[in-house]
Each structure stands twice: as C-alpha cells, then as structure tokens.
C-alpha cells in the first residue's frame, strides 16, 4: 500500500480498518464481544448527560455505546473507553498525561500527572487547564481532584461526549493522548571524504536558522570523537510538536527558496552527504529531556 510517499505493509489491523471504512463503520462503534451491556457504568453515563436529558438504557444503543452482536447487546469500543467498568483491563493504554511548563519553549517541566480516571473526567481536566481556569500555583494532582466537581452545562456535556466519541477514538492512536508531549528526531548524516567541515558549516550558517523559521526546534548538533565516524559523521537532534507537524514543517523547509539556494551553493563542488538516517524517538518517563 502506498501512502504519503512512503510504503507501508497492509497488515491485519490496516486491512480490518479499510474494510470498516468501506462499510462506513467507525472503530469506536466496533463490538467488544466478550462482554455484555452491564460492563458499562450506566450511572456515570447518566450523570454526564444529566444537564441535557434523562438517559435511558435504550439510549445507549442510539449513542453507539452499545451495539447488537450475534443477537446480544454488547458494549462498543467507544462505550468501554468512556464508561467501561474495567476499562483499564481491556484498554490499558487509554490514558491522558498532562504537564505544565515554566517557559514557552517547553524547556522546563513544572509538574505533570497521569489522568488515568474515566476519560471524560480526564478530558474535562485538560479543557480546564488549557482554558486557564486551573490554578497555576496548585499541584496538578490537586487540580485533577478539584475539577471532578466541575459543573458541566448542557452544551458542554454534549460537546464532551461528542469530542471523545468522535475525535479521541481513532484506530491508529487509541487513546494515548499525551498533552504537550514532543516527538524527537535523531538524524545522522554520512559525509564524503573531506566534506564534513563543509556540512557542519552549512548547518551553522544556514540550516539551523531556517529550521527556526519553519518551526523546527534544534536540540543539539554533534560530532563523534572516535574514528572512523569522527571523519565523516554528523549527528543532530530536532524536536517537533508531533509527527504530522514534523512532516508539514519539513516540507515547508525543503521548499524554501533560501534553503534551495544555500543547498545549491554548498554542493557546487559535490554533495555534502552520501547517506541520511532519520529516526523519530520518544523520551522515557524518567528522561530529563522531554
């Protein structure tokens, strides 16, 4: 299968998703066959919709929280993610992480917490934090407790349910939404003999400033100490808000006339690299750099 200029093998999950797409079915509407409708916390769902209307059990099917599978009423994936009694057992990666930073460049983390409560509680918490209603002096875990008592107006309840069901539940990234998380890119260039200094100079004089222009954050540039890599290897690390933004910013950078001019001038006597390796990496939970 060819997509966005890269080749991806059509594995079982992808084939199943394409079939669902052809049938007009969404991932969150798929049944969870091993359970019954009692696996959902009906009380929690009723409390969420209380500002709008009184929720009946028959409404669960209309809301696609429950579906019919082989003659039985079973919860859907979306139903379990939102209101499952034992959601963590079936979807252990369905959690949200929130963090606050001291500076706008996100270089210093003030505090963070894992919102592993019910997803709609976690989303409310993130909405409050992003809107500026959460206190900047308080601890994030305390704010999590405080926002559980937040009163949702009718429109907010409908929006929240629709947001989680319609946006947060997606096939490839269910539902490991990490607030303010960055993705890093480790790039390694191999230069022809005698070209390493010219390659480094191009980054110093042109590339890093153009990265900044196009929203690509330079974390560091490095040269190996030991031969033979010290003679031909240039390594650097970038940071991006996410993979999609990285792709967009890279495309803008490569199309920039200023970059095209610098590239052509630097390669007047031949290319400055013979091999380019790029690896996207995530920091561990104990990494000082995030």
VOPAGU-2260 file (C-alpha; in pm, 1 decimal, decimal comma):
REM VOPAGU-2260
SITE   aa  ch    i         X         Y         Z
SITE  UNK   A    0       0,0       0,0       0,0
SITE  UNK   A    1     139,1     342,1     -96,3
SITE  UNK   A    2      50,7     640,0     125,4
SITE  UNK   A    3     204,4     987,5     156,4
SITE  UNK   A    4     512,2     887,9     -34,4
SITE  UNK   A    5     601,9     600,3     199,8
SITE  UNK   A    6     544,3     227,8     169,6
SITE  UNK   A    7     350,4      57,2     444,5
SITE  UNK   A    8     271,6    -310,5     453,5
SITE  UNK   A    9    -101,4    -377,8     472,9
SITE  UNK   A   10    -111,1    -576,5     798,0
SITE  UNK   A   11    -419,2    -731,4     953,9
SITE  UNK   A   12    -515,4    -422,1    1154,8
SITE  UNK   A   13    -490,5    -198,9     849,3
SITE  UNK   A   14    -693,9    -438,3     633,8
SITE  UNK   A   15    -964,7    -457,7     902,8
SITE  UNK   A   16    -973,0     -77,8     924,1
SITE  UNK   A   17   -1005,0     -42,7     546,3
SITE  UNK   A   18   -1293,8    -288,2     547,9
SITE  UNK   A   19   -1466,4     -90,9     823,9
SITE  UNK   A   20   -1413,3     226,8     626,3
SITE  UNK   A   21   -1568,4      69,9     317,5
SITE  UNK   A   22   -1872,6     -29,2     524,9
SITE  UNK   A   23   -1898,7     320,5     674,5
SITE  UNK   A   24   -1818,3     193,7    1025,6
SITE  UNK   A   25   -1600,3     371,6    1279,8
SITE  UNK   A   26   -1352,6     199,8    1509,6
SITE  UNK   A   27   -1527,0     315,1    1826,9
SITE  UNK   A   28   -1852,3     152,6    1705,5
SITE  UNK   A   29   -1698,8    -196,0    1692,8
SITE  UNK   A   30   -1840,3    -452,5    1940,3
SITE  UNK   A   31   -1649,5    -593,5    2234,7
SITE  UNK   A   32   -1791,4    -947,0    2201,0
SITE  UNK   A   33   -1674,2   -1097,8    2528,5
SITE  UNK   A   34   -1879,8    -857,9    2742,0
SITE  UNK   A   35   -2244,2    -761,5    2789,3
SITE  UNK   A   36   -2409,1    -422,1    2830,3
SITE  UNK   A   37   -2372,1    -444,8    3208,7
SITE  UNK   A   38   -1999,3    -387,2    3159,9
SITE  UNK   A   39   -2081,0     -17,7    3119,5
SITE  UNK   A   40   -2123,2     216,9    3415,7
SITE  UNK   A   41   -2473,9     340,2    3337,4
SITE  UNK   A   42   -2474,3     568,1    3642,2
SITE  UNK   A   43   -2162,8     753,1    3520,4
SITE  UNK   A   44   -2316,9     797,9    3175,9
SITE  UNK   A   45   -2640,8     925,5    3328,2
SITE  UNK   A   46   -2454,5    1181,5    3539,1
SITE  UNK   A   47   -2270,8    1312,1    3234,0
SITE  UNK   A   48   -2590,3    1365,8    3036,2
SITE  UNK   A   49   -2798,8    1485,0    3331,3
SITE  UNK   A   50   -2769,3    1857,0    3237,7
SITE  UNK   A   51   -2914,2    1774,4    2895,1
SITE  UNK   A   52   -3164,5    1498,1    2944,8
SITE  UNK   A   53   -3251,8    1191,7    3144,3
SITE  UNK   A   54   -3062,2     897,9    2997,4
SITE  UNK   A   55   -3243,5     569,0    2945,3
SITE  UNK   A   56   -3072,0     234,8    2892,0
SITE  UNK   A   57   -3221,8     216,3    2545,1
SITE  UNK   A   58   -3035,4     537,6    2461,8
SITE  UNK   A   59   -2703,7     355,3    2492,5
SITE  UNK   A   60   -2762,3     188,5    2158,2
SITE  UNK   A   61   -2863,7     516,6    1992,5
SITE  UNK   A   62   -2541,8     674,1    2122,5
SITE  UNK   A   63   -2344,1     377,1    1984,8
SITE  UNK   A   64   -2222,9     288,8    2333,8
SITE  UNK   A   65   -2393,0     -48,2    2293,6
SITE  UNK   A   66   -2445,0    -247,7    1977,1
SITE  UNK   A   67   -2603,5    -578,2    1874,4
SITE  UNK   A   68   -2359,2    -860,5    1806,9
SITE  UNK   A   69   -2472,8   -1213,8    1727,3
SITE  UNK   A   70   -2811,9   -1146,2    1882,1
SITE  UNK   A   71   -2671,0    -997,2    2204,5
SITE  UNK   A   72   -2633,7    -643,8    2332,2
SITE  UNK   A   73   -2262,1    -581,8    2389,6
SITE  UNK   A   74   -2062,8    -265,2    2459,3
SITE  UNK   A   75   -1880,1     -92,8    2179,0
SITE  UNK   A   76   -1514,0       7,2    2193,1
SITE  UNK   A   77   -1622,1     368,4    2244,6
SITE  UNK   A   78   -1862,8     265,7    2519,1
SITE  UNK   A   79   -1590,3      79,7    2704,9
SITE  UNK   A   80   -1341,2     362,0    2665,1
SITE  UNK   A   81   -1588,0     614,1    2804,8
SITE  UNK   A   82   -1786,3     420,5    3061,6
SITE  UNK   A   83   -1634,5      71,5    3095,5
SITE  UNK   A   84   -1634,6     -66,0    3449,3
SITE  UNK   A   85   -1296,6    -231,4    3386,9
SITE  UNK   A   86   -1165,8     -13,8    3106,7
SITE  UNK   A   87    -800,5     -49,8    3213,3
SITE  UNK   A   88    -819,7    -428,0    3175,5
SITE  UNK   A   89    -923,6    -406,4    2809,3
SITE  UNK   A   90    -758,2     -78,9    2707,6
SITE  UNK   A   91    -450,9     -34,8    2931,2
SITE  UNK   A   92    -309,7     238,0    2705,7
SITE  UNK   A   93    -620,4     458,1    2722,9
SITE  UNK   A   94    -494,1     737,5    2944,6
SITE  UNK   A   95    -407,3    1103,6    2919,9
SITE  UNK   A   96     -96,0    1275,1    3051,7
SITE  UNK   A   97     -98,5    1643,7    3140,8
SITE  UNK   A   98     203,7    1861,3    3203,8
SITE  UNK   A   99     277,9    2226,8    3268,2
SITE  UNK   A  100     586,7    2411,0    3153,4
SITE  UNK   A  101     763,4    2708,8    3304,3
SITE  UNK   A  102     868,4    2861,4    2972,4
SITE  UNK   A  103     701,4    2893,5    2635,1
SITE  UNK   A  104     980,4    2688,8    2473,8
SITE  UNK   A  105     880,0    2396,6    2698,8
SITE  UNK   A  106    1234,0    2359,7    2831,0
SITE  UNK   A  107    1134,9    2323,7    3196,0
SITE  UNK   A  108     854,6    2098,5    3323,7
SITE  UNK   A  109     685,1    2243,7    3632,1
SITE  UNK   A  110     479,0    1934,4    3711,7
SITE  UNK   A  111     279,9    1661,4    3544,4
SITE  UNK   A  112      24,3    1396,7    3625,9
SITE  UNK   A  113    -130,4    1093,4    3459,9
SITE  UNK   A  114    -506,5    1127,8    3420,4
SITE  UNK   A  115    -599,6     761,1    3437,9
SITE  UNK   A  116    -952,4     829,3    3561,3
SITE  UNK   A  117   -1252,6     795,3    3330,1
SITE  UNK   A  118   -1173,2     957,8    3000,9
SITE  UNK   A  119   -1444,3    1223,1    3018,8
SITE  UNK   A  120   -1313,7    1331,7    3363,4
SITE  UNK   A  121    -963,3    1349,5    3219,7
SITE  UNK   A  122   -1078,7    1549,4    2917,6
SITE  UNK   A  123   -1264,7    1795,2    3143,1
SITE  UNK   A  124    -944,1    1837,7    3341,0
SITE  UNK   A  125    -743,1    1911,2    3026,0
SITE  UNK   A  126   -1006,3    2152,5    2896,5
SITE  UNK   A  127    -995,9    2342,5    3223,7
SITE  UNK   A  128    -614,2    2353,1    3223,3
SITE  UNK   A  129    -593,6    2469,8    2862,8
SITE  UNK   A  130    -856,5    2737,7    2920,1
SITE  UNK   A  131    -656,3    2888,8    3204,2
SITE  UNK   A  132    -913,4    2805,6    3473,9
SITE  UNK   A  133    -673,6    2573,9    3656,4
SITE  UNK   A  134    -469,6    2749,5    3920,8
SITE  UNK   A  135    -104,6    2793,5    3831,9
SITE  UNK   A  136       3,1    2776,8    4195,0
SITE  UNK   A  137    -167,0    2446,2    4274,0
SITE  UNK   A  138     -37,7    2096,0    4217,0
SITE  UNK   A  139    -175,9    1927,3    3904,7
SITE  UNK   A  140    -298,7    1627,3    4100,5
SITE  UNK   A  141    -489,5    1861,7    4332,7
SITE  UNK   A  142    -634,5    2034,2    4026,6
SITE  UNK   A  143    -745,5    1694,1    3896,6
SITE  UNK   A  144    -941,4    1635,1    4216,6
SITE  UNK   A  145   -1086,9    1987,4    4208,4
SITE  UNK   A  146   -1209,4    1966,4    3850,4
SITE  UNK   A  147   -1400,6    1645,2    3918,7
SITE  UNK   A  148   -1659,1    1871,4    4079,4
SITE  UNK   A  149   -1677,9    2098,0    3773,5
SITE  UNK   A  150   -2040,4    2161,1    3670,6
SITE  UNK   A  151   -2092,6    2086,0    3303,3
SITE  UNK   A  152   -2361,7    2292,7    3131,3
SITE  UNK   A  153   -2583,9    2122,0    2877,0
SITE  UNK   A  154   -2383,0    2226,4    2572,3
SITE  UNK   A  155   -2056,1    2123,6    2736,9
SITE  UNK   A  156   -2186,8    1775,1    2815,9
SITE  UNK   A  157   -2291,6    1714,1    2457,0
SITE  UNK   A  158   -1966,7    1861,3    2326,1
SITE  UNK   A  159   -1758,5    1647,5    2558,5
SITE  UNK   A  160   -1932,8    1322,9    2469,0
SITE  UNK   A  161   -1911,7    1406,2    2100,3
SITE  UNK   A  162   -1547,3    1509,9    2131,1
SITE  UNK   A  163   -1438,2    1184,9    2292,0
SITE  UNK   A  164   -1653,4     959,9    2074,5
SITE  UNK   A  165   -1591,8    1146,3    1752,0
SITE  UNK   A  166   -1234,4    1266,4    1783,8
SITE  UNK   A  167   -1037,5    1093,6    2055,3
SITE  UNK   A  168   -1124,0     738,2    1948,9
SITE  UNK   A  169    -925,8     661,2    1635,9
SITE  UNK   A  170    -777,4     338,7    1501,7
SITE  UNK   A  171    -406,3     412,0    1498,2
SITE  UNK   A  172    -365,4     627,4    1809,1
SITE  UNK   A  173    -625,6     494,5    2056,6
SITE  UNK   A  174    -619,5     670,3    2307,5
SITE  UNK   A  175    -271,7     752,7    2426,8
SITE  UNK   A  176    -317,8    1127,4    2416,0
SITE  UNK   A  177     -29,1    1297,7    2589,1
SITE  UNK   A  178     -81,9    1667,5    2645,8
SITE  UNK   A  179     210,6    1890,3    2545,9
SITE  UNK   A  180     427,8    1589,9    2454,3
SITE  UNK   A  181     702,9    1642,8    2196,0
SITE  UNK   A  182     845,9    1397,3    1949,2
SITE  UNK   A  183    1219,1    1399,6    1883,5
SITE  UNK   A  184    1400,3    1322,0    1560,9
SITE  UNK   A  185    1752,8    1178,7    1560,9
SITE  UNK   A  186    1927,9    1240,3    1228,1
SITE  UNK   A  187    2267,2    1105,1    1120,7
SITE  UNK   A  188    2448,5    1221,1     807,0
SITE  UNK   A  189    2744,3    1044,5     646,9
SITE  UNK   A  190    2966,6    1287,6     455,4
SITE  UNK   A  191    3204,0    1211,9     166,4
SITE  UNK   A  192    3574,1    1221,4     246,7
SITE  UNK   A  193    3684,3    1574,7     325,9
SITE  UNK   A  194    3331,1    1721,2     329,6
SITE  UNK   A  195    3243,5    1701,3     698,7
SITE  UNK   A  196    3358,3    2054,8     784,7
SITE  UNK   A  197    3159,0    2200,0     493,1
SITE  UNK   A  198    2849,6    2006,7     604,6
SITE  UNK   A  199    2883,9    2136,6     961,5
SITE  UNK   A  200    2935,6    2492,0     831,5
SITE  UNK   A  201    2613,3    2474,1     630,9
SITE  UNK   A  202    2421,1    2387,0     945,4
SITE  UNK   A  203    2595,4    2663,0    1140,2
SITE  UNK   A  204    2547,8    2933,5     877,1
SITE  UNK   A  205    2215,7    2845,7     718,1
SITE  UNK   A  206    2025,0    2533,6     822,1
SITE  UNK   A  207    1962,9    2596,0    1190,9
SITE  UNK   A  208    1821,0    2944,5    1127,3
SITE  UNK   A  209    1592,6    2809,3     855,2
SITE  UNK   A  210    1479,3    2534,2    1093,5
SITE  UNK   A  211    1380,1    2806,0    1340,1
SITE  UNK   A  212    1195,9    2993,4    1064,7
SITE  UNK   A  213     983,5    2686,2     990,0
SITE  UNK   A  214     905,1    2587,1    1349,1
SITE  UNK   A  215    1161,4    2306,8    1378,3
SITE  UNK   A  216    1338,8    2312,7    1714,7
SITE  UNK   A  217    1711,6    2236,1    1723,7
SITE  UNK   A  218    1802,3    2035,6    2034,0
SITE  UNK   A  219    2171,7    1978,7    1957,8
SITE  UNK   A  220    2436,2    1916,9    1691,9
SITE  UNK   A  221    2715,8    1664,4    1749,2
SITE  UNK   A  222    3037,3    1523,1    1603,0
SITE  UNK   A  223    3169,4    1180,5    1711,4
SITE  UNK   A  224    3503,1    1169,8    1895,2
SITE  UNK   A  225    3635,1     838,8    1767,6
SITE  UNK   A  226    3744,2     735,8    1419,8
SITE  UNK   A  227    3623,6     646,0    1165,9
SITE  UNK   A  228    3292,0     822,6    1246,7
SITE  UNK   A  229    3479,4    1135,9    1356,5
SITE  UNK   A  230    3593,1    1177,8     995,1
SITE  UNK   A  231    3256,8    1151,8     821,6
SITE  UNK   A  232    2959,1    1156,1    1061,0
SITE  UNK   A  233    2734,4    1447,0    1163,7
SITE  UNK   A  234    2455,4    1389,6    1417,9
SITE  UNK   A  235    2177,7    1619,0    1533,0
SITE  UNK   A  236    1851,1    1605,1    1724,3
SITE  UNK   A  237    1534,6    1800,5    1647,5
SITE  UNK   A  238    1208,5    1839,6    1837,7
SITE  UNK   A  239     858,9    1863,1    1689,0
SITE  UNK   A  240     512,7    1903,7    1844,5
SITE  UNK   A  241     408,6    1577,9    1671,7
SITE  UNK   A  242     484,0    1364,7    1363,8
SITE  UNK   A  243     221,2    1534,2    1146,6
SITE  UNK   A  244     360,7    1879,8    1221,7
SITE  UNK   A  245     712,4    1750,0    1159,2
SITE  UNK   A  246     612,9    1634,5     811,8
SITE  UNK   A  247     446,0    1968,0     733,9
SITE  UNK   A  248     739,3    2175,1     862,2
SITE  UNK   A  249     995,3    1963,5     678,5
SITE  UNK   A  250     804,2    2012,2     353,5
SITE  UNK   A  251     795,0    2389,7     405,6
SITE  UNK   A  252    1164,5    2396,4     488,8
SITE  UNK   A  253    1264,6    2195,3     180,9
SITE  UNK   A  254    1055,1    2419,0     -46,2
SITE  UNK   A  255    1200,8    2741,5      95,5
SITE  UNK   A  256    1391,1    2931,2    -180,5
SITE  UNK   A  257    1650,6    3041,8      75,2
SITE  UNK   A  258    1724,5    2678,7     161,1
SITE  UNK   A  259    1731,6    2576,0    -203,9
SITE  UNK   A  260    1989,2    2849,4    -269,4
SITE  UNK   A  261    2206,4    2752,9      29,9
SITE  UNK   A  262    2186,2    2385,9     -69,6
SITE  UNK   A  263    2289,4    2453,5    -428,8
SITE  UNK   A  264    2579,7    2678,0    -329,6
SITE  UNK   A  265    2710,4    2433,1     -69,1
SITE  UNK   A  266    2703,7    2147,7    -319,6
SITE  UNK   A  267    2871,2    2333,0    -606,4
SITE  UNK   A  268    3172,4    2102,1    -569,5
SITE  UNK   A  269    2964,3    1791,8    -499,9
SITE  UNK   A  270    2715,2    1665,9    -239,9
SITE  UNK   A  271    2794,8    1703,2     129,7
SITE  UNK   A  272    2628,9    1380,9     237,0
SITE  UNK   A  273    2609,9    1031,6      91,9
SITE  UNK   A  274    2366,7     887,1     346,3
SITE  UNK   A  275    2093,1    1031,5     568,1
SITE  UNK   A  276    1928,3     837,5     850,6
SITE  UNK   A  277    1626,2     969,1    1040,5
SITE  UNK   A  278    1469,7     806,6    1348,4
SITE  UNK   A  279    1172,8     952,0    1540,6
SITE  UNK   A  280    1209,7     882,5    1912,2
SITE  UNK   A  281    1008,1     934,1    2230,6
SITE  UNK   A  282    1162,4    1019,3    2568,7
SITE  UNK   A  283    1112,4     771,6    2850,6
SITE  UNK   A  284     907,1     871,5    3152,1
SITE  UNK   A  285    1230,4     922,7    3351,0
SITE  UNK   A  286    1416,0    1117,4    3082,1
SITE  UNK   A  287    1535,6    1465,0    3198,6
SITE  UNK   A  288    1474,1    1588,9    2844,0
SITE  UNK   A  289    1112,1    1573,3    2728,5
